């Protein structure tokens, strides 16, 4: 016998010895336990009162803390209600009848202070909650934040205004940037006050851009005559320029000097016949604005433009004016007239057949398409663009700026804004645009406009519109994007047909009856004819519904039910035939063939439901499944051979039956 076999035989004996030792130790511990338990019980009895007192104290502390928290929550709710419940009329109370009234007439019944300061100025620097109703106090307070940042921060200064990510190393420019935030708030308060008084429609643009001023100049230089003073505060610059006008043409005094613009390199040819005209013209040089939207932050030169900005976002159900050519609706007549200029295209290019709706668009067309001027050049490479926005997007690529998705739990980063927009549309399951050809019979579809452009060029040999470098597409009535000229022509023809039909109906009504009496007699005649025909139709109706109600109807039954886990039940269902004499209101209508009893075993997890509820939820047909109707053999001449739906044919049953272990169901 080898050593390994001896070790194997010795292992059971060693195991027995260890077990015996454990038994001896257990007996010794049992003998010691009574004495120890007596000591522990005495200590526990002594410690019980102290522990109970501690629990009572802890409960008292917790209850007092909860009461304090409830008081704080109530105070917060009251503060929110006070902030949200404005004493004036609600925001959605829009004065629809006054939309067509001129803005000057509507503003005449309010004072200038009411239109500018119905709300207070609010500081949005960090967590500051300062509010003021005077310009001087507010501007001094906001500028104090900039001065403090210059003292505490070194090297790089960061703006802490809400929704602003501006940072610079130039302290002079940083002070001008913070001052412009205060100036912008003044304009937004003007817009909010006017919105409240005139009961304008709400702005629905993105409110996250309300403090975006990165595209606005914050440092200024005067170029009037020979003046070259520099400013980093917008209000100081605007007052300085007005001082030049007051020196040359004092307000309220007649002067022999003709009104003319003394700004450097100004080539205006417009007639400046009054001081008011000159002040309006200077706005193009100084970039001064009068009012801004409190929701999106857009600047406007005059109040009329701000009112149009709000009226454009009125709900389409309240818009009264429709374009005859494209069918679009507008809230006011001036907005419709402004839109009609796009269709008129009175400004034609002398170098090509292109036409435009304004002189500015024509000038831009000549500069870009015929002269090929690229005035915006990149300082880091040889790139040059026609538009400033293209250059800004190009420079962002040099700086390595990335566009990050702000959706919760998503950190995807894109190099371009277009890529980020496509990604966000995926988040919200927005349908991707589909482009279709209007010339092909099979109507091929494409996922991008570039593919459809290539199809036009190579398949149909189609030339681009005159004066334009690309095809323009527009959504058609079926939601697909097609060529803009084709869609516009289609809508125009459809609108003309509708107008012709309306004219025919109006002329027919005028010829049929002389006045309202004739039309009333015709309506009475039509109603009497309909009442006479109704009984005949009721008699001729098939009796399928009555037979279906009296036909034998199957009954569902539960053969067996048992629990197979936590909130899991196994149910065996069956269908039993009912005699012709019996009736049940809740049973499913049966056909001529009566089914035999069958069963089904279902395992399903239904939280909070018992067996019967689970069975009903499993057998109930889903929404959208139409029940089969019973056909009347006497009426249609053929006998119906349709069978009632089997239990396994319901979509709910198919969803819950497992493929690994399908129960058998007898039809």
C-alpha positions as CSV (number, residue, x, y, z in Angstrom):
1,X,0.0,0.0,0.0
2,X,1.5,3.4,-1.1
3,X,1.7,6.5,1.0
4,X,-1.2,8.2,-0.8
5,X,-3.7,5.5,0.0
6,X,-2.6,5.6,3.7
7,X,-3.2,9.3,3.8
8,X,-6.6,8.9,2.3
9,X,-7.6,6.3,4.9
10,X,-6.2,8.4,7.7
11,X,-8.3,11.5,6.7
12,X,-11.7,10.1,8.0
13,X,-10.2,9.4,11.4
14,X,-8.8,12.9,11.6
15,X,-12.1,14.4,10.7
16,X,-13.8,12.4,13.4
17,X,-11.3,13.7,16.0
18,X,-11.9,17.3,15.0
19,X,-15.7,16.8,15.3
20,X,-15.3,15.4,18.8
21,X,-13.2,18.3,19.8
22,X,-15.9,20.7,18.6
23,X,-18.6,18.9,20.6
24,X,-16.6,19.2,23.8
25,X,-16.1,22.9,23.3
26,X,-19.8,23.3,22.6
27,X,-20.7,21.6,25.9
28,X,-18.2,23.8,27.9
29,X,-19.7,26.9,26.3
30,X,-23.3,25.8,27.2
31,X,-22.2,25.4,30.9
32,X,-20.8,28.9,30.9
33,X,-23.7,30.5,29.2
34,X,-26.2,30.5,32.1
35,X,-23.8,32.5,34.4
36,X,-23.0,34.9,31.6
37,X,-26.6,35.3,30.6
38,X,-27.5,36.3,34.2
39,X,-24.9,39.1,34.2
40,X,-26.0,40.3,30.7
41,X,-29.7,40.3,31.8
42,X,-28.9,42.5,34.8
43,X,-26.9,44.9,32.7
44,X,-29.6,45.0,30.0
45,X,-32.3,45.8,32.7
46,X,-30.1,48.6,34.0
47,X,-29.4,49.9,30.5
48,X,-33.1,49.8,29.3
49,X,-34.2,53.1,30.9
50,X,-31.2,55.0,29.5
51,X,-31.7,53.7,26.0
52,X,-35.5,54.5,26.1
53,X,-34.7,58.0,27.2
54,X,-32.2,58.4,24.4
55,X,-34.8,57.2,21.9
56,X,-37.3,59.7,23.2
57,X,-34.8,62.5,22.9
58,X,-33.9,61.5,19.4
59,X,-37.5,61.4,18.3
60,X,-38.1,64.8,19.8
61,X,-35.1,66.2,18.0
62,X,-36.2,64.7,14.7
63,X,-39.7,65.9,15.0
64,X,-38.6,69.5,15.8
65,X,-36.2,69.4,12.9
66,X,-39.0,68.2,10.6
67,X,-41.2,71.0,11.8
68,X,-38.5,73.6,11.0
69,X,-38.0,72.1,7.5
70,X,-41.8,72.3,6.9
71,X,-41.7,76.0,7.9
72,X,-38.7,76.7,5.6
73,X,-40.5,74.9,2.7
74,X,-43.7,76.8,3.3
75,X,-41.7,80.1,3.2
76,X,-40.0,79.1,0.0
77,X,-43.4,78.2,-1.6
78,X,-44.9,81.6,-0.5
79,X,-41.9,83.4,-2.0
80,X,-42.3,81.5,-5.3
81,X,-46.0,82.3,-5.4
82,X,-45.3,86.0,-4.8
83,X,-42.8,86.0,-7.6
84,X,-45.0,84.1,-10.0
85,X,-48.4,85.7,-9.2
86,X,-48.0,89.1,-10.7
87,X,-50.7,91.6,-9.7
88,X,-51.3,92.4,-13.3
89,X,-53.2,90.3,-15.8
90,X,-51.7,86.9,-16.8
91,X,-49.2,86.5,-19.6
92,X,-51.5,84.6,-21.9
93,X,-54.1,87.4,-21.9
94,X,-53.4,88.8,-25.4
95,X,-55.2,91.7,-26.8
96,X,-56.1,90.3,-30.3
97,X,-58.4,93.2,-31.3
98,X,-55.5,95.7,-30.9
99,X,-53.0,93.9,-33.1
100,X,-53.8,96.0,-36.2
101,X,-53.7,99.3,-34.3
102,X,-50.5,101.2,-34.9
103,X,-47.9,100.9,-32.1
104,X,-47.7,104.7,-31.6
105,X,-51.4,104.9,-31.0
106,X,-51.3,102.1,-28.5
107,X,-48.4,103.6,-26.6
108,X,-50.0,107.1,-26.5
109,X,-52.0,106.3,-23.4
110,X,-49.0,105.3,-21.3
111,X,-46.2,107.5,-20.0
112,X,-42.6,107.0,-20.9
113,X,-41.7,105.9,-17.4
114,X,-44.5,103.2,-17.5
115,X,-43.2,101.9,-20.8
116,X,-39.6,101.8,-19.6
117,X,-39.7,100.9,-15.9
118,X,-42.8,98.8,-15.1
119,X,-40.3,96.3,-13.7
120,X,-37.2,96.8,-11.7
121,X,-33.6,96.2,-12.8
122,X,-32.2,93.0,-11.4
123,X,-28.5,92.1,-11.0
124,X,-27.7,88.6,-12.4
125,X,-24.0,88.5,-11.3
126,X,-23.5,85.2,-9.5
127,X,-25.9,84.9,-6.6
128,X,-26.4,88.6,-6.2
129,X,-30.0,89.6,-5.6
130,X,-29.8,93.4,-5.9
131,X,-32.7,95.2,-7.5
132,X,-33.2,98.8,-8.2
133,X,-35.6,101.1,-10.0
134,X,-33.1,103.9,-10.9
135,X,-30.5,103.7,-13.7
136,X,-27.6,105.3,-11.7
137,X,-27.8,103.0,-8.7
138,X,-28.1,99.9,-10.9
139,X,-25.1,100.8,-13.2
140,X,-22.9,101.7,-10.3
141,X,-23.7,98.4,-8.5
142,X,-23.0,96.3,-11.6
143,X,-19.7,98.1,-12.3
144,X,-18.7,97.4,-8.7
145,X,-18.7,93.7,-9.6
146,X,-16.3,94.3,-12.4
147,X,-14.0,96.5,-10.3
148,X,-13.9,93.8,-7.6
149,X,-13.0,91.1,-10.2
150,X,-10.1,93.3,-11.4
151,X,-8.7,93.5,-7.9
152,X,-9.2,89.8,-6.9
153,X,-8.5,88.0,-10.2
154,X,-5.2,88.1,-11.9
155,X,-4.3,87.3,-15.5
156,X,-7.7,86.3,-16.8
157,X,-11.1,87.8,-16.0
158,X,-14.2,85.7,-16.2
159,X,-17.8,87.1,-16.4
160,X,-20.1,85.6,-13.8
161,X,-23.3,87.0,-15.3
162,X,-26.0,84.4,-15.7
163,X,-25.7,82.3,-18.9
164,X,-22.6,84.2,-19.9
165,X,-19.2,82.4,-20.5
166,X,-17.1,85.4,-21.5
167,X,-13.5,85.5,-20.4
168,X,-10.6,87.8,-21.4
169,X,-7.2,89.0,-20.3
170,X,-7.9,92.6,-21.2
171,X,-9.3,94.5,-18.1
172,X,-10.4,97.5,-20.2
173,X,-12.5,95.3,-22.4
174,X,-13.8,93.3,-19.4
175,X,-15.2,96.4,-17.7
176,X,-16.9,97.3,-21.0
177,X,-18.4,93.8,-21.3
178,X,-19.9,93.9,-17.7
179,X,-21.2,97.5,-18.3
180,X,-23.0,96.3,-21.5
181,X,-24.8,93.6,-19.5
182,X,-26.3,96.4,-17.4
183,X,-27.2,98.4,-20.5
184,X,-28.7,95.2,-22.1
185,X,-30.8,94.7,-18.9
186,X,-32.1,98.2,-19.2
187,X,-33.3,97.4,-22.8
188,X,-34.9,94.1,-21.7
189,X,-36.8,95.8,-18.9
190,X,-38.2,98.3,-21.5
191,X,-39.3,95.3,-23.6
192,X,-40.9,93.5,-20.6
193,X,-42.8,96.7,-19.6
194,X,-44.1,97.2,-23.2
195,X,-45.0,93.6,-23.4
196,X,-47.1,93.9,-20.2
197,X,-48.8,97.1,-21.1
198,X,-49.7,96.2,-24.7
199,X,-50.6,92.6,-23.9
200,X,-48.4,91.2,-26.7
201,X,-47.9,87.5,-27.6
202,X,-45.1,85.7,-25.7
203,X,-41.7,85.1,-27.3
204,X,-41.1,81.4,-27.8
205,X,-37.4,81.5,-28.7
206,X,-34.7,79.9,-26.7
207,X,-34.4,81.9,-23.4
208,X,-30.9,80.6,-22.9
209,X,-29.7,83.3,-25.3
210,X,-31.2,86.2,-23.3
211,X,-27.8,87.3,-22.0
212,X,-25.7,86.5,-25.0
213,X,-23.8,89.7,-26.0
214,X,-20.7,88.2,-27.4
215,X,-21.7,89.4,-30.9
216,X,-22.1,93.0,-29.7
217,X,-19.3,95.6,-29.5
218,X,-18.3,96.6,-26.0
219,X,-15.6,99.1,-26.8
220,X,-16.3,102.2,-28.9
221,X,-14.5,105.0,-30.7
222,X,-16.0,108.3,-31.8
223,X,-15.4,109.1,-35.5
224,X,-17.5,112.3,-35.7
225,X,-15.6,114.9,-37.6
226,X,-12.1,114.9,-36.2
227,X,-12.9,113.3,-32.8
228,X,-11.2,110.1,-31.9
229,X,-12.2,109.5,-28.2
230,X,-12.4,105.9,-27.0
231,X,-14.9,104.5,-24.6
232,X,-15.5,101.1,-22.8
233,X,-19.0,102.0,-21.6
234,X,-21.8,102.1,-24.1
235,X,-23.9,104.7,-22.4
236,X,-21.0,107.1,-22.1
237,X,-20.3,106.8,-25.8
238,X,-23.9,107.3,-26.8
239,X,-24.2,110.5,-24.7
240,X,-20.9,111.7,-26.2
241,X,-22.1,111.4,-29.7
242,X,-25.4,113.2,-28.9
243,X,-23.3,116.0,-27.5
244,X,-21.8,116.6,-30.9
245,X,-25.3,116.9,-32.4
246,X,-26.3,119.3,-29.7
247,X,-23.3,121.5,-30.4
248,X,-23.9,121.8,-34.1
249,X,-27.8,121.7,-34.1
250,X,-29.2,122.6,-30.7
251,X,-32.5,121.1,-29.9
252,X,-35.4,123.6,-30.3
253,X,-33.4,126.2,-32.1
254,X,-33.3,127.1,-35.8
255,X,-30.0,127.0,-37.5
256,X,-29.0,127.8,-41.1
257,X,-26.6,124.8,-41.2
258,X,-27.9,121.9,-43.3
259,X,-28.2,118.6,-41.6
260,X,-25.5,116.2,-42.7
261,X,-23.6,113.3,-41.2
262,X,-20.0,114.1,-40.2
263,X,-19.1,110.5,-39.5
264,X,-15.9,109.3,-41.1
265,X,-16.3,107.4,-44.4
266,X,-20.1,107.9,-44.3
267,X,-21.4,107.9,-47.9
268,X,-25.1,108.2,-47.1
269,X,-27.2,109.7,-49.8
270,X,-30.5,109.9,-47.9
271,X,-32.0,113.3,-47.3
272,X,-31.6,114.5,-43.7
273,X,-34.1,117.2,-43.4
274,X,-34.4,117.4,-39.6
275,X,-32.6,116.6,-36.4
276,X,-34.8,113.6,-35.9
277,X,-33.7,112.1,-39.3
278,X,-30.0,112.7,-38.4
279,X,-30.5,110.9,-35.0
280,X,-32.1,107.9,-36.7
281,X,-29.2,107.8,-39.2
282,X,-26.5,107.9,-36.5
283,X,-27.8,104.7,-35.0
284,X,-26.3,102.8,-37.9
285,X,-22.8,104.1,-36.8
286,X,-23.1,103.9,-33.0
287,X,-25.0,100.6,-32.8
288,X,-27.3,102.1,-30.2
289,X,-30.6,100.2,-29.6
290,X,-33.8,101.3,-28.0
291,X,-35.4,98.1,-26.8
292,X,-34.7,94.3,-26.4
293,X,-36.7,91.2,-26.0
294,X,-36.7,90.1,-22.3
295,X,-37.0,86.4,-23.3
296,X,-34.4,85.9,-26.1
297,X,-32.4,89.1,-25.7
298,X,-32.7,90.3,-29.3
299,X,-32.0,94.0,-29.8
300,X,-34.3,96.4,-31.8
301,X,-33.9,100.0,-33.0
302,X,-37.5,100.9,-32.6
303,X,-40.6,99.6,-30.7
304,X,-42.4,98.7,-33.9
305,X,-39.8,96.0,-34.7
306,X,-40.1,94.5,-31.2
307,X,-43.9,94.4,-31.5
308,X,-43.6,92.6,-34.9
309,X,-41.1,90.2,-33.3
310,X,-43.8,89.2,-30.7
311,X,-46.7,89.2,-33.2
312,X,-44.8,86.8,-35.5
313,X,-45.0,84.2,-32.8
314,X,-48.7,84.4,-32.3
315,X,-50.5,81.0,-32.5
316,X,-51.6,80.2,-36.0
317,X,-55.2,79.8,-34.9
318,X,-55.4,83.5,-34.1
319,X,-53.8,84.7,-37.4
320,X,-56.2,86.4,-39.7
321,X,-54.3,87.3,-42.9
322,X,-53.3,84.7,-45.4
323,X,-50.9,85.0,-48.3
324,X,-52.6,84.4,-51.7
325,X,-49.5,82.8,-53.2
326,X,-48.0,80.5,-50.6
327,X,-50.9,80.1,-48.1
328,X,-49.0,81.3,-45.0
329,X,-50.8,83.1,-42.2
330,X,-49.8,86.3,-40.5
331,X,-51.1,88.1,-37.4
332,X,-51.2,91.7,-38.8
333,X,-51.5,93.4,-42.2
334,X,-48.0,95.0,-42.1
335,X,-46.5,91.6,-41.6
336,X,-48.4,90.2,-44.6
337,X,-47.3,93.2,-46.7
338,X,-43.7,92.7,-45.7
339,X,-44.0,89.1,-46.7
340,X,-45.6,89.9,-50.1
341,X,-42.4,91.8,-51.1
342,X,-40.7,88.4,-51.2
343,X,-43.1,87.3,-53.9
344,X,-43.0,90.5,-55.9
345,X,-39.2,90.5,-56.3
346,X,-39.2,93.9,-57.8
347,X,-35.4,94.3,-57.8
348,X,-33.9,92.6,-60.8
349,X,-30.2,92.0,-61.5
350,X,-28.8,93.5,-64.7
351,X,-26.2,90.8,-65.1
352,X,-28.4,87.7,-64.7
353,X,-32.1,86.9,-64.7
354,X,-32.2,86.8,-60.8
355,X,-34.8,88.9,-59.0
356,X,-34.9,89.9,-55.3
357,X,-37.3,91.4,-52.9
358,X,-35.1,94.2,-51.5
359,X,-32.2,96.4,-52.7
360,X,-29.9,95.0,-49.9
361,X,-30.3,91.4,-51.2
362,X,-29.6,92.5,-54.7
363,X,-26.4,94.3,-53.6
364,X,-25.3,91.2,-51.7
365,X,-26.0,89.0,-54.7
366,X,-23.8,91.2,-57.0
367,X,-21.0,91.4,-54.4
368,X,-20.9,87.6,-53.9
369,X,-22.0,86.0,-57.2
370,X,-20.6,88.4,-59.8
371,X,-17.7,90.2,-58.0
372,X,-16.8,87.3,-55.8
373,X,-15.8,89.5,-52.9
374,X,-14.5,87.6,-49.8
375,X,-14.0,90.3,-47.3
376,X,-13.8,88.1,-44.2
377,X,-10.3,86.6,-44.1
378,X,-8.9,84.2,-41.5
379,X,-5.9,85.5,-39.6
380,X,-4.4,82.0,-39.2
381,X,-4.7,80.6,-42.8
382,X,-5.6,81.6,-46.3
383,X,-9.4,81.0,-45.8
384,X,-11.7,83.8,-46.8
385,X,-15.5,83.8,-46.7
386,X,-18.4,85.9,-48.0
387,X,-20.2,86.1,-44.7
388,X,-19.0,86.8,-41.2
389,X,-20.8,83.8,-39.7
390,X,-18.8,81.5,-41.9
391,X,-15.6,83.0,-40.7
392,X,-16.6,82.7,-37.1
393,X,-17.4,79.0,-37.6
394,X,-14.1,78.5,-39.3
395,X,-12.1,80.2,-36.5
396,X,-13.9,77.9,-33.9
397,X,-12.4,75.0,-35.8
398,X,-8.9,76.5,-35.3
399,X,-9.5,77.0,-31.6
400,X,-10.6,73.4,-31.2
401,X,-14.0,74.4,-29.8
402,X,-16.2,71.4,-29.2
403,X,-20.0,71.3,-29.0
404,X,-21.2,69.1,-26.2
405,X,-24.6,67.6,-25.8
406,X,-26.4,69.0,-22.7
407,X,-29.0,66.3,-22.4
408,X,-28.9,64.5,-19.0
409,X,-26.5,61.5,-19.0
410,X,-25.1,62.3,-22.5
411,X,-21.6,63.6,-23.0
412,X,-21.3,63.3,-26.7
413,X,-19.0,66.0,-28.3
414,X,-19.1,67.3,-31.9
415,X,-16.8,69.6,-33.8
416,X,-19.6,71.4,-35.6
417,X,-22.9,72.8,-34.6
418,X,-24.7,70.9,-37.4
419,X,-23.5,67.6,-36.0
420,X,-24.8,68.5,-32.6
421,X,-28.2,69.5,-34.0
422,X,-28.5,66.1,-35.8
423,X,-27.6,64.4,-32.5
424,X,-30.3,66.3,-30.6
425,X,-32.9,65.4,-33.1
426,X,-32.0,61.7,-32.4
427,X,-32.6,62.3,-28.7
428,X,-36.2,63.5,-29.3
429,X,-36.9,61.0,-32.1
430,X,-37.5,63.8,-34.6
431,X,-38.0,62.5,-38.2
432,X,-35.1,63.0,-40.5
433,X,-35.9,65.0,-43.7
434,X,-36.6,63.0,-46.8
435,X,-35.9,64.6,-50.2
436,X,-37.9,63.4,-53.3
437,X,-37.7,64.1,-57.0
438,X,-40.8,65.6,-58.6
439,X,-39.8,64.7,-62.2
440,X,-39.4,60.9,-61.9
441,X,-42.4,58.6,-62.0
442,X,-41.1,56.4,-59.2
443,X,-40.3,59.4,-57.0
444,X,-36.9,58.3,-55.7
445,X,-36.1,59.4,-52.2
446,X,-32.9,60.6,-50.7
447,X,-31.6,61.2,-47.1
448,X,-29.7,64.4,-48.0
449,X,-30.2,67.4,-50.3
450,X,-26.8,66.8,-51.8
451,X,-27.9,63.5,-53.2
452,X,-31.0,65.0,-54.8
453,X,-28.9,67.8,-56.3
454,X,-26.6,65.3,-58.0
455,X,-29.8,63.5,-59.2
456,X,-31.0,66.7,-60.8
457,X,-27.6,67.5,-62.5
458,X,-26.8,64.0,-63.8
459,X,-30.2,62.3,-64.3
460,X,-32.3,65.3,-65.6
461,X,-29.5,67.6,-66.7
462,X,-31.2,70.4,-64.8
463,X,-29.6,73.8,-64.5
464,X,-29.5,75.7,-61.3
465,X,-31.8,78.7,-60.9
466,X,-30.4,81.8,-62.5
467,X,-28.1,83.8,-60.2
468,X,-28.1,81.1,-57.5
469,X,-25.4,78.5,-56.7
470,X,-27.6,75.8,-55.3
471,X,-31.1,74.3,-55.5
472,X,-33.6,75.3,-52.8
473,X,-36.0,72.8,-51.3
474,X,-39.2,73.2,-49.4
475,X,-41.5,70.7,-47.5
476,X,-44.4,69.6,-49.7
477,X,-48.0,68.7,-48.5
478,X,-46.9,65.1,-47.8
479,X,-43.9,66.2,-45.6
480,X,-41.2,65.5,-48.2
481,X,-38.8,68.1,-49.4
482,X,-39.1,68.9,-53.1
483,X,-37.8,71.8,-55.3
484,X,-39.0,75.1,-53.9
485,X,-40.2,76.4,-57.3
486,X,-42.3,73.3,-57.8
487,X,-43.9,73.4,-54.4
488,X,-44.7,77.1,-54.7
489,X,-46.3,76.7,-58.0
490,X,-48.3,73.7,-56.7
491,X,-49.6,75.7,-53.7
492,X,-50.4,78.7,-55.9
493,X,-52.6,76.5,-58.2
494,X,-54.3,74.9,-55.3
495,X,-55.1,78.3,-53.8
496,X,-56.5,79.5,-57.1
497,X,-58.7,76.4,-57.4
498,X,-60.1,77.0,-53.9
499,X,-60.9,80.6,-54.7
500,X,-62.7,79.5,-57.9
501,X,-64.8,76.9,-56.0
502,X,-65.7,79.5,-53.3
503,X,-66.8,82.0,-56.0
504,X,-68.9,79.3,-57.7
505,X,-70.6,78.4,-54.4
506,X,-71.3,82.0,-53.6
507,X,-72.7,82.7,-57.1
508,X,-74.8,79.5,-56.9
509,X,-76.3,80.4,-53.5
510,X,-77.1,83.9,-54.8
511,X,-78.9,82.4,-57.9
512,X,-80.9,79.7,-56.0
513,X,-82.6,81.9,-53.5
514,X,-83.5,85.5,-53.4
515,X,-82.1,86.5,-50.1
516,X,-82.1,84.6,-46.9
517,X,-85.7,83.4,-47.2
518,X,-84.9,81.2,-50.3
519,X,-81.9,79.6,-48.6
520,X,-84.0,78.8,-45.5
521,X,-86.7,77.2,-47.7
522,X,-84.1,75.0,-49.4
523,X,-82.7,73.9,-46.0
524,X,-86.1,73.0,-44.8
525,X,-86.8,70.9,-47.9
526,X,-83.5,69.1,-47.5
527,X,-84.2,68.2,-43.9
528,X,-87.7,67.0,-44.7
529,X,-86.4,64.7,-47.4
530,X,-83.8,63.3,-45.1
531,X,-86.4,62.5,-42.4
532,X,-88.6,60.7,-45.0
533,X,-85.7,58.5,-46.1
534,X,-84.5,57.7,-42.6
535,X,-87.3,55.1,-41.7
536,X,-86.8,53.3,-45.0
537,X,-83.1,52.9,-44.3
538,X,-83.8,51.7,-40.7
539,X,-86.1,49.0,-42.0
540,X,-83.5,47.8,-44.6
541,X,-80.7,47.6,-42.1
542,X,-79.3,44.0,-41.6
543,X,-80.1,42.2,-38.4
544,X,-76.6,41.1,-37.8
545,X,-76.3,43.2,-34.6
546,X,-79.4,41.7,-33.0
547,X,-78.4,38.1,-33.9
548,X,-75.0,38.7,-32.5
549,X,-76.5,39.8,-29.2
550,X,-78.7,36.7,-29.0
551,X,-76.2,34.2,-30.3
552,X,-74.5,31.7,-27.9
553,X,-71.5,33.4,-26.4
554,X,-68.4,31.7,-25.0
555,X,-67.2,32.1,-21.4
556,X,-63.7,32.4,-20.0
557,X,-62.9,30.3,-17.0
558,X,-59.8,29.7,-14.9
559,X,-59.0,26.0,-14.7
560,X,-56.2,26.3,-12.2
561,X,-54.0,29.0,-10.6
562,X,-50.9,28.7,-8.3
563,X,-48.2,31.0,-7.1
564,X,-44.7,30.4,-8.5
565,X,-42.8,33.3,-7.0
566,X,-43.1,36.8,-5.6
567,X,-46.0,38.4,-7.4
568,X,-45.9,35.7,-10.0
569,X,-48.8,33.4,-10.8
570,X,-49.3,30.5,-13.2
571,X,-52.8,30.6,-14.5
572,X,-54.5,27.9,-16.7
573,X,-57.3,29.5,-18.8
574,X,-60.1,27.8,-20.6
575,X,-63.0,28.7,-22.9
576,X,-66.3,26.9,-22.4
577,X,-69.3,27.0,-24.6
578,X,-72.6,28.5,-23.4
579,X,-76.0,27.2,-24.3
580,X,-78.2,29.1,-26.7
581,X,-80.7,30.0,-24.0
582,X,-78.2,31.6,-21.7
583,X,-77.0,35.1,-22.2
584,X,-74.1,37.2,-20.8
585,X,-73.6,40.8,-21.3
586,X,-69.8,40.8,-20.7
587,X,-69.0,37.8,-22.9
588,X,-67.3,38.2,-26.3
589,X,-69.7,37.7,-29.2
590,X,-69.4,34.2,-30.8
591,X,-70.1,33.0,-34.3
592,X,-72.1,30.0,-35.5
593,X,-69.4,27.5,-34.6
594,X,-69.0,27.0,-30.8
595,X,-65.4,26.4,-29.6
596,X,-64.4,23.6,-27.3
597,X,-62.9,24.2,-23.9
598,X,-59.2,24.8,-23.9
599,X,-56.6,25.9,-21.4
600,X,-53.4,27.9,-21.3
601,X,-50.6,28.2,-18.7
602,X,-49.2,31.7,-18.4
603,X,-46.4,32.9,-16.2
604,X,-46.4,36.7,-15.8
605,X,-45.2,39.2,-13.3
606,X,-47.9,41.7,-12.4
607,X,-47.0,44.0,-9.5
608,X,-49.9,44.5,-7.1
609,X,-52.3,42.2,-9.0
610,X,-53.9,38.9,-8.0
611,X,-54.6,35.9,-10.1
612,X,-58.0,37.0,-11.5
613,X,-56.7,40.4,-12.4
614,X,-53.7,38.9,-14.0
615,X,-55.9,36.6,-16.1
616,X,-58.1,39.6,-17.2
617,X,-55.0,41.7,-18.1
618,X,-53.6,38.8,-20.1
619,X,-56.8,38.0,-22.1
620,X,-58.0,41.6,-22.7
621,X,-57.2,42.5,-26.3
622,X,-54.9,45.4,-26.8
623,X,-56.1,48.8,-28.1
624,X,-56.3,48.9,-31.9
625,X,-57.4,45.3,-32.4
626,X,-60.9,45.3,-33.9
627,X,-63.3,42.6,-32.9
628,X,-64.7,40.5,-35.7
629,X,-68.3,41.4,-36.7
630,X,-70.9,38.7,-37.3
631,X,-72.3,38.6,-40.8
632,X,-75.9,37.9,-41.4
633,X,-76.2,35.0,-43.8
634,X,-79.8,35.9,-44.8
635,X,-78.7,39.4,-45.8
636,X,-75.5,38.6,-47.7
637,X,-76.5,35.2,-49.0
638,X,-73.5,33.3,-47.7
639,X,-73.0,31.5,-44.4
640,X,-70.3,32.8,-42.1
641,X,-67.6,30.3,-41.3
642,X,-65.5,32.6,-39.0
643,X,-64.2,31.1,-35.8
644,X,-63.8,33.0,-32.6
645,X,-60.2,34.2,-31.9
646,X,-58.1,31.7,-30.0
647,X,-56.5,32.8,-26.8
648,X,-53.0,32.5,-28.2
649,X,-53.9,34.8,-31.1
650,X,-54.2,37.9,-28.9
651,X,-51.1,40.1,-29.0
652,X,-50.9,40.4,-25.3
653,X,-50.7,36.6,-25.0
654,X,-48.0,36.4,-27.6
655,X,-46.0,39.0,-25.7
656,X,-46.1,37.1,-22.4
657,X,-45.7,33.5,-23.6
658,X,-42.1,32.5,-23.4
659,X,-40.4,30.9,-26.4
660,X,-38.4,28.5,-24.1
661,X,-41.5,26.8,-22.5
662,X,-44.7,27.6,-24.4
663,X,-47.8,26.1,-22.9
664,X,-50.1,24.2,-25.1
665,X,-53.5,25.7,-25.9
666,X,-56.3,23.6,-27.2
667,X,-58.5,25.3,-29.6
